[in-house]
Amino acid sequence: MTSPSLPRRIAHLDMDAFYASVELLRYPQLQGLPVVIGGAPTQQNESRGRDWAGRLAQVPIEAFPRLAGYVGRGVITTATYPARAFGVGSAMGMMKAARLCPQAILLPVDFAEYRRWSRRFKQVVVSIAPVMENRGVDEVYIDFTEVPGGQREGGGVLARLLQKSIFDATGLTCSVGVAPNKLIAKMASEFNKPNGVAVLLPEDLQARIWPLACRKINGVGPKADAKLQSHGIHTIGELAARPREWLVEHFGRSYGAWLHDAAWGRDDRPVVTESEPVSMSRETTFERDLHAVADRAELGRIFTELCQQVAGDLQRKGYVGKTIGIKLRYDDFKIATRDQTVERHTQDAAVIRQVAGRCLKRVPLTRRLRLLGVRVGNLLPAACAASLPPPGWGESAPLF
């Protein structure tokens, strides 16, 4: 229980270019060079791993593939800061990135390795500040309020201790924002990247937060931002100037009220040390655009594999789900999603495929497809579910 005499101090700790930084631990010879991470391992990658096993730091730079030679549909997961200087960034197509920075070195994604280093840095955090909320592989929220040193310099002393301890244990750097709540802390963690600390007090709201674009608020997406801009609202300060009633009228009762609170830096959400996942999903981007009729067999195989993978994830992690959905990205990059909630929770691959197949029947399939995904939401721990539907439940045949 937080002491009423102590001001609330919440930190957002974000690892710097995490995937790329982990790769640089393996390949220190790439330090200072433009490097992009994306795609699956190639024969060249696997051969390099075998030939230089135990000596990865000695692999000559000329042995690494360059982005200039890339041909395919892959998307960049992350990039080192030298690569970002060329305009290369996360979620960018690698073909486009190759035009911007052809000399960049291309490394495949290795999620198992990133999860291993994620566990290591989080162990350091909880050994110093145990009230930590896991927000993904490379970021956490931490309640500094009652931790020794958490109030000194507004939390700056503890933030620097965490930075040093993580670096000493892993060789990785991070940026930390400390503020009265999660909302402001997340924005603050971006202020002094990489390897920076930013401390915001309540009185800093107008000077430090209000000049920022509305998109800097975690929860304001592209559509909401476009609507705000259509009303002449570009900065958080301009958003704060609008009455709550006006925002409710134009953005709805719940979202409008939240926008007003966010602009004024209000956020009472606690740091939650344990949370249940809300959904699990698998998706894949095709090497070439596929058509529902011409490529029916290949799509069917991929669709079945995705359903089996999601079912396997649910079974390994001990969850069942009740809402099953699909995601499509067409060749014009437009996205369609559909879902259906079934009577009983499930983790059965056949059930997931049946229901996801029904969802496919509800989307247009005249255009070619770039991406296909399957999602199961409305999750419960399997032990809490009364019963599971039998395999193959449902009558409608899948489309693929």
C-alpha positions in Angstrom: 0.0 0.0 0.0 1.5 3.3 -1.0 2.1 5.8 1.8 -0.2 8.8 1.5 2.8 11.1 2.2 4.8 9.9 -0.8 4.1 11.3 -4.2 3.5 8.6 -6.8 6.5 7.9 -9.0 6.0 5.5 -11.9 8.8 4.6 -14.4 8.6 3.3 -17.9 11.8 1.4 -18.8 12.3 0.8 -22.5 15.3 -1.1 -23.9 17.2 0.7 -26.6 16.8 -0.9 -30.1 16.5 -4.2 -28.2 16.6 -6.8 -30.9 19.4 -5.0 -32.7 21.3 -4.5 -29.4 21.1 -8.2 -28.6 22.5 -9.0 -32.1 25.4 -6.6 -31.4 26.3 -8.7 -28.3 26.7 -11.7 -30.6 28.4 -9.7 -33.3 30.3 -6.8 -31.7 32.2 -6.2 -34.9 29.0 -4.7 -36.3 28.9 -1.9 -33.6 28.5 1.5 -35.2 27.3 0.0 -38.6 23.8 0.2 -40.1 22.1 -3.1 -39.3 18.5 -4.2 -39.8 16.7 -7.1 -38.3 14.0 -8.9 -40.2 12.9 -12.1 -41.9 13.6 -15.7 -41.3 17.1 -17.3 -41.2 18.5 -18.1 -44.7 20.9 -20.8 -45.7 23.7 -18.2 -45.6 22.8 -17.3 -42.0 22.6 -21.0 -40.9 25.9 -21.7 -42.6 27.6 -18.8 -40.9 26.3 -20.0 -37.5 27.7 -23.5 -38.1 31.1 -22.4 -39.6 31.8 -19.9 -36.9 30.2 -21.7 -33.9 31.7 -20.3 -30.7 33.6 -17.6 -32.7 30.7 -15.3 -33.9 32.6 -12.2 -32.8 35.3 -13.1 -35.3 33.0 -13.4 -38.4 34.4 -10.9 -41.0 32.1 -8.1 -41.9 32.2 -9.1 -45.5 30.6 -12.4 -44.6 27.3 -10.8 -43.7 24.5 -10.2 -46.3 23.7 -6.7 -47.3 20.3 -5.2 -47.6 21.1 -4.3 -51.2 20.8 -7.9 -52.2 17.4 -8.5 -50.6 14.5 -9.6 -52.8 11.2 -10.5 -51.1 8.2 -9.4 -49.0 9.9 -9.1 -45.6 9.3 -6.3 -43.1 11.9 -4.8 -40.8 11.5 -5.7 -37.1 14.0 -3.2 -35.9 17.2 -1.4 -36.8 20.3 0.0 -35.2 20.5 3.7 -34.7 23.1 4.2 -37.5 20.5 2.6 -39.8 17.7 4.8 -38.5 19.8 7.8 -39.5 19.0 6.8 -43.2 15.2 6.8 -42.5 15.0 3.0 -42.0 12.6 2.0 -39.3 10.4 -0.7 -37.8 7.5 -2.1 -39.9 9.1 -0.8 -43.1 9.3 -3.1 -46.1 12.8 -4.4 -46.6 12.7 -3.6 -50.3 12.0 0.0 -49.5 14.7 0.0 -46.8 17.2 -1.4 -49.3 16.7 1.7 -51.4 17.3 4.0 -48.5 20.3 2.1 -47.0 21.6 -0.6 -49.4 24.8 -1.0 -47.4 22.9 -2.0 -44.2 23.7 -5.5 -42.9 20.7 -7.8 -42.8 20.3 -10.2 -39.8 17.3 -12.6 -39.3 15.0 -12.4 -36.3 15.8 -14.7 -33.4 12.9 -14.5 -31.0 14.3 -17.2 -28.7 17.5 -15.2 -28.1 15.6 -12.0 -27.5 13.3 -13.7 -24.9 16.4 -15.0 -23.1 17.9 -11.6 -22.8 14.5 -10.1 -21.9 14.3 -12.5 -18.9 17.8 -11.4 -17.8 17.1 -7.7 -17.8 13.8 -8.1 -16.0 15.4 -10.2 -13.3 17.7 -7.3 -12.7 14.7 -4.9 -12.4 12.8 -6.9 -9.9 15.9 -7.5 -7.8 16.0 -3.7 -7.2 12.4 -2.6 -7.7 10.0 -5.6 -7.3 6.7 -3.9 -8.3 7.2 -4.4 -12.1 4.6 -4.7 -14.9 5.7 -6.7 -17.9 4.7 -4.9 -21.1 6.4 -7.1 -23.7 9.8 -8.4 -24.5 11.6 -5.0 -24.2 9.6 -2.7 -21.9 8.2 -2.6 -18.4 6.5 -0.3 -16.0 7.9 0.0 -12.4 6.4 1.6 -9.3 9.3 3.6 -7.7 7.1 5.2 -5.0 8.3 3.2 -2.0 11.5 1.7 -3.4 14.7 3.0 -1.7 15.9 5.9 -3.8 12.7 6.1 -5.7 11.9 9.6 -4.5 15.4 11.0 -4.8 15.7 13.5 -7.6 12.1 12.6 -8.5 13.2 9.0 -9.2 16.3 9.9 -11.3 18.7 8.3 -8.8 16.9 4.9 -9.0 16.5 5.2 -12.8 20.3 5.6 -13.2 20.9 2.7 -10.8 18.7 0.4 -12.9 20.4 1.5 -16.1 23.8 0.8 -14.6 22.7 -2.6 -13.1 21.1 -3.7 -16.4 24.2 -2.7 -18.4 26.6 -4.4 -15.9 24.5 -7.7 -16.1 23.8 -7.7 -19.8 25.8 -5.1 -21.7 22.5 -3.6 -22.9 21.3 0.0 -22.5 17.8 1.3 -21.8 16.0 4.6 -21.5 13.8 5.4 -18.5 11.0 8.0 -18.0 9.8 8.7 -14.5 6.6 10.6 -13.9 3.5 10.7 -11.7 1.8 7.9 -13.7 2.1 5.4 -16.6 0.8 7.7 -19.3 3.4 10.5 -18.7 6.2 8.0 -17.9 5.8 6.3 -21.3 6.1 9.6 -23.1 9.1 10.6 -21.0 11.0 7.5 -21.8 11.3 8.7 -25.4 12.7 12.1 -24.5 16.4 11.2 -24.1 16.9 8.0 -26.1 19.2 6.2 -26.3 20.5 5.5 -22.8 18.7 8.5 -21.3 16.7 9.4 -18.2 13.9 11.9 -18.1 12.2 12.9 -14.9 8.8 14.7 -15.0 7.0 16.3 -12.1 3.4 17.3 -12.0 4.3 20.9 -12.6 6.2 20.0 -15.8 3.0 19.1 -17.7 2.5 22.3 -19.5 6.1 22.9 -20.4 7.1 19.4 -21.4 4.0 17.5 -22.5 1.6 20.1 -23.9 3.9 21.0 -26.9 3.9 17.4 -28.1 1.8 16.0 -30.9 -1.4 14.2 -29.8 0.0 11.0 -31.4 2.5 10.9 -28.6 -0.3 9.9 -26.2 -0.3 6.1 -26.0 -3.9 5.4 -27.1 -4.3 8.1 -29.8 -4.0 6.2 -33.1 -3.8 7.5 -36.7 -7.6 7.7 -37.1 -8.2 9.6 -33.9 -5.3 11.9 -34.6 -6.7 12.6 -38.1 -10.0 13.5 -36.6 -8.4 15.7 -34.0 -6.4 17.5 -36.7 -9.6 18.0 -38.7 -10.8 20.1 -35.7 -7.6 22.0 -35.6 -6.2 20.1 -32.6 -2.5 19.2 -33.3 -0.8 19.3 -29.9 -1.6 17.9 -26.5 -2.0 21.5 -25.2 -4.6 22.3 -27.9 -6.4 19.1 -26.8 -6.3 20.2 -23.2 -7.9 23.5 -24.1 -11.0 21.8 -25.4 -13.8 21.3 -22.8 -14.5 17.8 -21.7 -18.1 18.2 -22.9 -16.9 19.1 -26.4 -14.6 16.1 -26.6 -17.4 13.8 -25.4 -19.7 15.2 -28.0 -17.3 14.6 -30.9 -15.5 11.5 -29.7 -18.0 9.6 -27.6 -18.6 9.5 -23.8 -15.8 7.1 -22.9 -13.1 8.0 -25.4 -13.8 11.7 -25.2 -13.5 11.7 -21.4 -10.3 9.7 -21.6 -8.8 12.2 -24.1 -9.5 15.1 -21.7 -7.9 13.2 -18.8 -4.9 12.2 -20.9 -4.3 15.8 -22.1 -4.3 16.9 -18.5 -1.9 14.1 -17.4 -4.4 12.2 -15.4 -3.9 8.4 -15.2 -4.7 6.3 -12.1 -3.8 2.9 -13.5 -1.7 0.8 -11.1 1.4 -1.1 -11.9 0.1 -4.6 -12.3 2.7 -7.3 -11.4 0.8 -10.1 -13.1 -1.7 -10.0 -15.9 -3.5 -12.5 -18.1 -3.1 -12.4 -21.9 -6.2 -11.2 -23.7 -5.5 -13.0 -26.9 -3.1 -15.2 -28.9 -2.5 -15.0 -32.6 -0.3 -16.2 -35.4 0.1 -14.6 -38.9 2.3 -14.8 -41.9 3.2 -12.5 -44.8 3.4 -14.4 -48.1 6.5 -14.3 -50.3 4.1 -13.6 -53.2 0.5 -12.4 -53.3 -1.9 -15.4 -53.2 -5.4 -15.6 -54.6 -8.3 -17.5 -52.8 -9.1 -19.5 -56.0 -5.8 -19.8 -57.9 -3.8 -20.6 -54.8 -6.5 -22.4 -52.8 -4.4 -25.4 -51.9 -1.5 -23.3 -50.6 -3.7 -21.0 -48.7 -5.5 -23.9 -47.2 -2.2 -25.4 -46.0 -1.0 -22.1 -44.5 -4.4 -21.5 -42.9 -4.4 -25.0 -41.2 -0.8 -24.4 -40.0 -1.8 -21.0 -38.4 -4.7 -22.6 -36.6 -2.5 -25.4 -35.3 0.1 -23.0 -34.2 -2.4 -20.9 -32.3 -3.9 -24.0 -30.7 -0.4 -25.2 -29.7 0.3 -21.8 -28.1 -2.9 -22.0 -26.1 -2.2 -25.5 -25.0 1.4 -24.8 -24.0 0.5 -21.8 -22.0 -2.7 -23.3 -20.5 -5.4 -21.1 -22.0 -8.7 -21.6 -23.8 -10.5 -19.0 -25.9 -14.0 -18.1 -26.9 -13.6 -15.5 -29.7 -11.9 -16.7 -32.9 -11.0 -14.4 -35.7 -9.0 -13.9 -38.9 -7.0 -11.0 -40.3 -6.3 -10.4 -44.0 -4.1 -7.8 -45.7 -4.8 -7.4 -49.4 -2.4 -6.5 -52.2 -3.4 -2.8 -51.8 -2.4 -3.0 -48.1 -6.0 -2.6 -46.8 -6.8 -4.8 -43.9 -9.9 -6.8 -43.1 -10.7 -8.6 -39.8 -13.7 -10.7 -38.8 -14.3 -12.8 -35.6 -17.0 -15.0 -34.1 -17.6 -15.8 -30.5 -18.5 -19.5 -29.9 -20.6 -21.0 -27.1 -17.7 -22.6 -25.2 -14.0 -21.9 -24.7 -11.6 -24.0 -26.7 -8.0 -24.7 -27.5 -8.7 -27.3 -30.2 -7.1 -26.7 -33.6 -10.1 -28.3 -35.5 -12.6 -26.0 -33.7 -10.4 -22.9 -34.3 -10.1 -23.8 -38.0 -13.8 -24.4 -38.4 -14.8 -21.1 -36.9 -12.0 -19.1 -38.5 -13.2 -20.6 -41.8 -16.7 -19.2 -41.2 -15.0 -15.8 -40.6 -13.3 -16.1 -44.0 -16.7 -16.4 -45.7 -17.6 -13.0 -44.4 -14.8 -11.1 -46.1 -14.3 -10.2 -49.8 -11.7 -12.5 -51.5 -11.5 -11.1 -55.0 -8.2 -9.3 -54.4 -4.9 -11.1 -53.9 -3.7 -11.5 -50.3 -0.4 -10.4 -48.8 -1.0 -11.6 -45.2 -3.2 -14.1 -43.4 -3.6 -14.3 -39.6 -5.6 -16.3 -37.0 -6.5 -15.0 -33.6 -8.1 -16.5 -30.5 -9.3 -14.0 -27.8 -11.6 -13.8 -24.8 -9.1 -16.1 -23.0 -9.4 -18.0 -19.7 -7.0 -20.2 -17.9 -7.8 -23.8 -19.0 -8.3 -24.8 -15.4 -11.2 -22.3 -15.1 -13.1 -23.6 -18.1 -15.9 -25.9 -17.3 -15.5 -28.0 -20.4 -14.2 -28.0 -24.0 -16.3 -28.5 -27.2 -15.5 -31.8 -29.0 -13.0 -31.6 -31.9 -14.5 -30.5 -35.1 -17.5 -28.8 -33.5 -19.6 -26.8 -35.9 -21.2 -27.6 -39.2 -20.0 -25.1 -41.8 -17.1 -26.2 -43.9 -14.1 -23.8 -44.1 -13.5 -21.9 -47.3 -9.9 -23.0 -47.8 
